[in-house]
Amino acid sequence: MIKRILISLILPLFFVTTILAKEAPSIQETEKVFTKDGNIYYASNGKAAQVTSSGRDEYPMLHPKEEWIYFIRTTAGKWIGDKYYPAKGEVIKDGVLQDELWRVKKDGTQAKLLFRNNRFAIDGPDPDYVSASIYNIQFSPDGDKVYFETPNWVTSAGLHVMNPDGSRERMLGPGNQTKIILSASERDPKYGSCRGFIISSHHRYWWFGGSYDWWYLFTPDFKEIGPLGDDFDYFTEMGDIIYTDHSEKTIKRSEKLKSRVNGS
């Protein structure tokens, strides 16, 4: 619950897009990972097996090579309304609720902490604590890079990248609701299918005042190519873009439902 609250505080203009992304199917239609009672489960061929048992795990993502599950582990304790209560005997250092990024094999073995957010935090609903969240795990097409976001600026999250084992973690810069391209229509011989390119929303300012939130296209090393506009669904359809998390299927599904309602 706290993740949804904090993300909506940081990125209110993209709340709808966030919901669509969370409804996206996993990488393999016959396999999926999901959360129940704060634990990660892996399902294959109609059978589900519990993978973690902390009671604090959420937002699992299956790695493209299908061997590892990446997920977020929250601080021990619970929220009752807008008040946070630490677990019995738990000491919350400096009042910072630190999320952790973990990975574990599908069979529940070799669980490893990859990143603990102790650097970037924002005020949460409880004035006694701030939350150092982690969210929006994404993968490069071949799985050799893992991306995620943390709170950083008032109007923008920080986009991080690291190796699959957690090494060489670094922040690339601002980025909201980041997606990684698996393929796109090949209309530009210079960039081809844009495989592995990054799409991210940035909050920017007009020359004579005011601000706007547009999506931009970046190379895998985060060099800006150009703007895509403010309509995520539009440029996804126009570019025939397929994302590594397959969230474009949600867009196409919603368009089909809309056409049925309109009778077209």
Order of alpha helices (4+ residues) and beta strands (2+ residues): alpha-alpha-beta-beta-beta-beta-beta-beta-beta-beta-beta-beta-beta-beta-beta-beta-beta-beta-beta-beta-beta-beta-alpha-beta-alpha
